[in-house]
Amino acid sequence: MEPSQVVLMGVVASGCASLGTAAGSLGVFAIRKLSRRMEDGLLSLAAGIMLAATFFSLLLPALEYATESYGSEYTSAVAIALGVLVGAGTLLIIHQHAPHEHFTSGRESADNTKLGQIWLFVIAITLHNFPEGLAVGVGFAGGEISNGVSLALGIGLQNIPEGLAVAVALLSVGYTPLRCALIGIASGLVEPVGGLVGALAVSSAAMLMPLALAFAAGAMLFIISDEIIPETHQGGNQNLATFTLLIGFVIMMILDVVVG
C-alpha cells in the first residue's frame, strides 16, 4: 500500500471514530442528567474497550512488526516496552503541565491559573482524544486495514459514553444543550489530527512503525489507569465499574476477532 493511502485511511478512520464522540454529545438532548452510577458504568465500559484495543490492535501487532524488523524477540520486547513507557511518560508530562478537569473529581493543575471551567473540560477531552486518534492512525501501519478498522470501531464505540458524560456534565453547570453538543462534537475533531500524525509517522519511516504502535498503546494505558479507573472507583460503584470494564473488554475482543 502506498504511503499516501496509509495516511488517507488513517485520517478518514480516525475521523469516523470521532463520530462516536459526536453521537454521545448529541445524547444530551435526550438524557439531561446522568446518575453517578450510570456515569461510572459508561466510562468503565469505555475503558474496557480501550484496554482490549490496546492489547489486540496495538501491542500484539507492534511485537510482530518489531520481530520482523529487528530479527530478535528479546530486542523486540525491550523496544516495545520502552515505547509503551515513553508513550505513558509523554501523557504524564502533558497532564502535569496542562490544567484540566477530571470527569468527577475536579480540577488537576500544575499551577493556579484560573481558566474557565468549559476550557478545562475541553483540554481534558483533548488529552483523551488525541492519543486515541494517534492509535487509529498507526493502526493502519503496514497496510493492515483490518487492524486499523477494528481500532477505529472500538475507539468509536468507547467515544460514545465519554461524549455523553462530558456533554451532560457541561449541561449541569448551566450551558444550553445545543452548546454542550457543539462543544462535545468539536472536541472530537482532534482525533483526525492525531490520526494524521500517527499515519505520517509510520508511512515516512517503516522502522518507526512498531515503536509508534507501542507509544500509542502506552498513551492509552496511561489514560485508562490514571484517569478512568480511579474516577469510576471513587463513588462506591467499584463492582459495577469492574464488570462493565470486563464487558467492554470482551466486546472489543470479539470485534477484533470478527473484523480482523
C-alpha positions, 0 to 999 in steps of 0.5 A: 500500500502506498504511503499516501493511502496509509495516511488517507485511511488513517485520517478518514478512520480516525475521523469516523471514530470521532463520530462516536464522540459526536453521537454521545454529545448529541445524547444530551438532548435526550438524557439531561442528567446522568446518575453517578452510577450510570456515569461510572458504568459508561466510562468503565465500559469505555475503558474496557474497550480501550484496554482490549484495543490496546492489547489486540490492535496495538501491542500484539501487532507492534511485537510482530512488526518489531520481530520482523524488523529487528530479527530478535524477540528479546530486542523486540520486547525491550523496544516495545516496552520502552515505547509503551513507557515513553508513550505513558511518560509523554501523557504524564508530562502533558497532564502535569503541565496542562490544567484540566478537569477530571470527569468527577473529581475536579480540577488537576493543575500544575499551577493556579491559573484560573481558566474557565471551567468549559476550557478545562473540560475541553483540554481534558477531552483533548488529552483523551482524544488525541492519543486515541486518534494517534492509535487509529492512525498507526493502526493502519501501519503496514497496510493492515486495514483490518487492524486499523478498522477494528481500532477505529470501531472500538475507539468509536464505540468507547467515544460514545459514553465519554461524549455523553458524560462530558456533554451532560456534565457541561449541561449541569453547570448551566450551558444550553444543550445545543452548546454542550453538543457543539462543544462535545462534537468539536472536541472530537475533531482532534482525533483526525489530527492525531490520526494524521500524525500517527499515519505520517509517522509510520508511512515516512519511516517503516522502522518507526512503525512498531515503536509508534504502535507501542507509544500509542498503546502506552498513551492509552494505558496511561489514560485508562489507569490514571484517569478512568479507573480511579474516577469510576472507583471513587463513588462506591460503584467499584463492582459495577465499574469492574464488570462493565470494564470486563464487558467492554473488554470482551466486546472489543475482543470479539470485534477484533476477532470478527473484523480482523 
